[in-house]
Amino acid sequence: MYNETTVSEFILLGLSIPPELEVVFFSVFFLMYIICMTGNLIIIIITNIDPALNTPMYFFLSNLSFLDAVCTTSTIPNMLAHFFSKHKVISFQGCVVQMFVFTAAMDTEFLLLTIMSIDRYLAICNPLRYKTIMSKKACFFMSAVVWTFGFCSSTYHTSSTFRLSFCASNKINHFFCEIPQLLALSCSDTSINELVLIVTDVILGVFCFIFIFGSYLFIILAVLKIRTAAGKMKAFSTCAAHITVVVLFYGTLIFAYFKPSTGNSSNMDKAIAVLYSIVIPMLNPILYSLRNKEVKESVQKIIFRKIHAN
């Protein structure tokens, strides 16, 4: 028999940080959030106002930047507010919204990275038909599909999770509301939830990764056929940032969901969650801007025009 109660709020235990280091960690995470939001907003702005970046590649990049901004905003502000708060409470409704937004952003990002690999495959392996296949209409359609799937997936997982009964404990050993931690608090049968979660992880994680890997395998074979070294470098440079993002994103999530259980798994889970919910969204605009000549030139043009206008 379980002692069930009606849960109206949850307590987020947060990161395991010594009290004397809270100011340091607050400053670090606040700076990371500012860098993340600034970098992603710059990417969104320049890809929409610079005609030179009006291409499918940068259209999807602006989608990725928006997702990263949404992902971090759903977790970091609430975590920062709890650093100096004695009552690290989030309402039931707030937990629902946070889980829905974060899950939708993550599920959509899996599919978006796959679409971006298809875009690079067509640009390098089928350049003559690239503009015809990747038309504006096609890009908007693919973007709408991945966003719709991400939000539908999140709607199912969030609604099925919060239909469960929760036991007397309302303490979440995490710094935000995530599906596995909520399932652990439930005193209902969560076998169906866990099965659907595994199926979703396999579809979004394993299948998408295999698809991306196959796309880049064909890209590598096509690039190796290019005779000039300059041509090879140019082809690889257009894919370098995306490959780096894919490796970081999938690497942390695969390690998070497929690692063996250990005695310190809770602290390790929170450390890995910091990587895929904060660090990687912050690094994405840096990787795309520092390694991309067109993005750097666009930023310089906008700054020059602003200075000249003033």
Helices and strands as residue ranges (DSSP letters): E 9-12, G 19-21, H 22-49, G 51-53, H 56-73, H 76-82, E 89-91, H 92-125, H 127-133, H 136-162, E 171-172, H 179-185, H 191-201, I 202-207, H 208-224, H 229-258, H 265-274, I 275-279, H 280-290, H 293-309
